[in-house]
Amino acid sequence: MTLGRTLCRCRRGARELDALLHSHVKAYYEGFSVAQRGTLDQLLACPDPDLLDWFLNRTQPESPSLAVLVNDISQFNRRES
């Protein structure tokens, strides 16, 4: 999947998610490994309510790789704020 297509998939129903996902993907996508891109694809396939719960630390993803990515995105956005 290309960067442009991935950025389009980062557009969600909630603006908070748009901001979290878009900035992280734009900064790191080109350096992602095939496995990291696969994990990102899995994340972007998840429903917005699940993503909001994960990013607000209400719950954690069951998948360890998704949990790592959610944590990475959260930390990146804390530094950028």
N, C-alpha and C positions, 0 to 999 in steps of 0.2 A: 504494500500500500504506500502511496506517495505522501509526502508531507502535506500537500494541499488537501488531499482527500481526508487525511487524518484530522487536520484542523477543522474541516467542515463537520466531521463527526464530533468534534469537541463542542459544537454549538448545541446546548441543551435547553431544556425548558426553564431552568433556573439560572439567572444571571451569575449567581455565586459560583455555580459549577463552570459556566463558560469561562470566567476569569481564572479560576484555579487550573483548569485543564489546558486552556489555550496557551497561557504564558509558559507553563512547564513544557508542553510539547514543542512549542516554538523554540525554546532554549536548548532542548536536549534531543529531539527526535533524530537528527542526522547522525548522532553518535550512538544511538541505541543499537544493540545487537539484534539479531533475528529473534532471539528468545524474548528480549525486552519489548520488541514491537508486537510480538504475539500476546504478551501480557497486557500491553496497552490496548490491543484490539479486544481482548476479553473484558477489560475495564469499561471500554466505550460501549460494549454490548449490554452492560448492566443497566437496570432501570434507575432513573433519577432518584427516587426515594432511597434506594440502597446506597447510592453514591453519597447523598447528603448525610445519611446516618454514619457512613464511614468517615467522611471528612469532618464531621462534627464530633467524632469519637463516641458516638452512641453505641455503635457495634463495630466489629471487625470482620473483614472478609474471611470466609472459610479457607480460601486458597492462600497459602503462604506467599506465593509470588505476587498476588494482588495486594496483600497486606503490605508488602515491602514497597510496592509502587505507590499505594495510597500514602504511606508514610513519607516517601521521597517527595511526592507532590506537595504534601502539607508543609514539610520542612522548607522546600524551595519557596513557597509562597509566604511563609513567615519571614524569611530573609529578605524577600522583595518588598514586603510591606513597610 
